[in-house]
Amino acid sequence: MVDKTKYYKAKLKEPDFLRIARFIEKNYGIRLPLTKIIMVQNRLYKRLVATDITSFEEYVKFVFSPAGKLELEAMVDEITTNKTEFFREKAHFEYLDKKFFHSAPRDKVFKIWSAGCSTGEEAYSLAITAEKHRIKYSIVATDLSVKSLEVAKKGLYPQMALTHVPGEIISKFFEKKYIDEKIFYQVKNLLKNHIKFYKLNLKSSSFNVPFDLDIIFLRNVLIYFSMETQSQVLAHVIEHLSPGGLLFIGFSETIYKRDLPLKRLGPSIYKKI
Ligand SMILES: C[S@@+](CC[C@H](N)C(=O)[O-])C[C@H]1O[C@@H](n2cnc3c(N)ncnc32)[C@H](O)[C@@H]1O
């Protein structure tokens, strides 16, 4: 067994934290006020162990050096908050189910974007909702976190992740698997074939997604950004929405920028006008 205590004794000091925080906000929009110093320290212990570096001073020097390029990606992965779940903020899926897909034309292909998809549960929940109506659809699901995207692409979830998912949905769209005597559920190709997962930074100047989308889920991502970045990202994201298309943001998020071509349809649901 490796003795990890030498790594866990390290303390992240303010100048090193600020260097990380400035880099993260500038490149990815995620705000890290000084109150997050302990959170960042705790999340990065894993990286000290992985790189066999015993101080944060040395780690920060390494991560921002040319040799630390790969490590930088791993550091960003640890700093992002990837909490998500199947059918999170259920009212949005009910809206699609009862009010949108319900009267949808059968010949149209609905184009959907799950922006900040984390480990994929949101994209798969969208696919399940679309399947229920037997409509044609394609989903692009993007995130900054490479580690989360790997989980999303695999589509293999522990039993716990499906606690609130009805049994008939599980049996139709998932395959039960036993791994190390534990139960897992594997998303079937029936859903996977409709979804493309890939890396996309919402802070970047151009997005590799279609410009004629019908639905965008941008939920629980904006909260990590400053007001200014939120406005920029929102304006940029909705350029990819067709007129009449729907934008869903998280329940705890607000649209501050008033001059966007959006009409509020319901709690955190907007239509592009
Ligand atoms: C809390 S999760 C939300 C997941 C899902 N949308 C939901 O509501 O359950 C936020 C996700 O946004 C991603 N994220 C944060 N900043 C981002 C950026 N600049 N570009 C793309 N994704 C970002 C994180 O990696 C994380 O997976």
The ligand as a Gaussian input file, in Angstrom:
#p B3LYP/6-31G(d) Opt

LIG

0 1
 C      -23.481000      20.643000     -12.195000
 S      -23.132000      19.974000     -13.763000
 C      -24.725000      20.063000     -14.532000
 C      -25.039000      18.850000     -15.374000
 C      -26.430000      18.851000     -16.012000
 N      -26.557000      19.913000     -16.984000
 C      -27.517000      18.929000     -14.973000
 O      -28.169000      19.970000     -14.845000
 O      -27.706000      17.953000     -14.230000
 C      -22.256000      21.311000     -14.554000
 C      -21.408000      20.859000     -15.727000
 O      -20.994000      22.016000     -16.461000
 C      -19.690000      21.780000     -16.951000
 N      -19.023000      23.050000     -17.259000
 C      -18.592000      24.006000     -16.401000
 N      -17.992000      24.986000     -17.083000
 C      -18.055000      24.662000     -18.398000
 C      -17.585000      25.264000     -19.594000
 N      -16.914000      26.413000     -19.584000
 N      -17.810000      24.628000     -20.751000
 C      -18.472000      23.453000     -20.786000
 N      -18.926000      22.821000     -19.689000
 C      -18.712000      23.418000     -18.509000
 C      -19.010000      20.995000     -15.816000
 O      -17.905000      20.259000     -16.272000
 C      -20.161000      20.131000     -15.295000
 O      -20.133000      18.835000     -15.844000

